């Protein structure tokens, strides 16, 4: 938030720990924790079902709709209640984005649209139980590494993605990367918080020159194995628009666990 912004509310703890199969609550809680660790964001609670993530500096979202924001709200209550809880936050007077998980669009999002919000897009949260493990043929010449120190984090960060503190600094964020020879060619992240049985898979990326070689499979196997070892019973992920269009994660058994309407001020 800039110095000219409104006063902040009291910082609240993260939403209560979730149990499977509540993938939406797990996703919100894990993402909020990661952004607090990675970006220095403040995490606040407004009402019973609205979590705010307030960033220290303004951010820009480039595609498919361009907008700037300093806060984003994650709402799980019906539209009318979510609108009231967002409006109660000082950050609602600044540039912000609302992630509404309540019901199927367009019924619940209409409450926001009537108040001057624009529906930027809708996306699907995916989840799957980890009771079964899938396997793929080994990728020749590829190895997977867990990030355990600053050197590992530097290698992980060579590929584009979300800036984060790595396992060396936060015990609930686990990063892995794959190499072929000395080159870092793929990466992924797992966030699993205490008391939560649903692990959040994030920051999946494969270098464009090394795609279609099974590296995503290799990283996903490592992340899911880590989640099981830590006691998770489910995994969830929120694929980007381009990835979702190809149905990439369906082959791993991920199915719809929630629908998110992304709303910004028109």
HELIX and SHEET records of a PDB file:
HELIX    1   1 UNK A   23  UNK A   39  1                                  17    
HELIX    2   2 UNK A   79  UNK A   87  1                                   9    
HELIX    3   3 UNK A   90  UNK A   93  5                                   4    
HELIX    4   4 UNK A  110  UNK A  113  1                                   4    
HELIX    5   5 UNK A  150  UNK A  156  1                                   7    
HELIX    6   6 UNK A  208  UNK A  210  5                                   3    
HELIX    7   7 UNK A  215  UNK A  229  1                                  15    
HELIX    8   8 UNK A  241  UNK A  246  1                                   6    
HELIX    9   9 UNK A  248  UNK A  252  5                                   5    
SHEET    1   A11 UNK A  42  UNK A  46  0                                        
SHEET    2   A11 UNK A  50  UNK A  61 -1                                        
SHEET    3   A11 UNK A  67  UNK A  75 -1                                        
SHEET    4   A11 UNK A  96  UNK A 100  1                                        
SHEET    5   A11 UNK A 255  UNK A 265 -1                                        
SHEET    6   A11 UNK A 117  UNK A 129 -1                                        
SHEET    7   A11 UNK A 234  UNK A 237 -1                                        
SHEET    8   A11 UNK A 198  UNK A 206  1                                        
SHEET    9   A11 UNK A 183  UNK A 191 -1                                        
SHEET   10   A11 UNK A 173  UNK A 180 -1                                        
SHEET   11   A11 UNK A 142  UNK A 146 -1                                        
END                                                                             
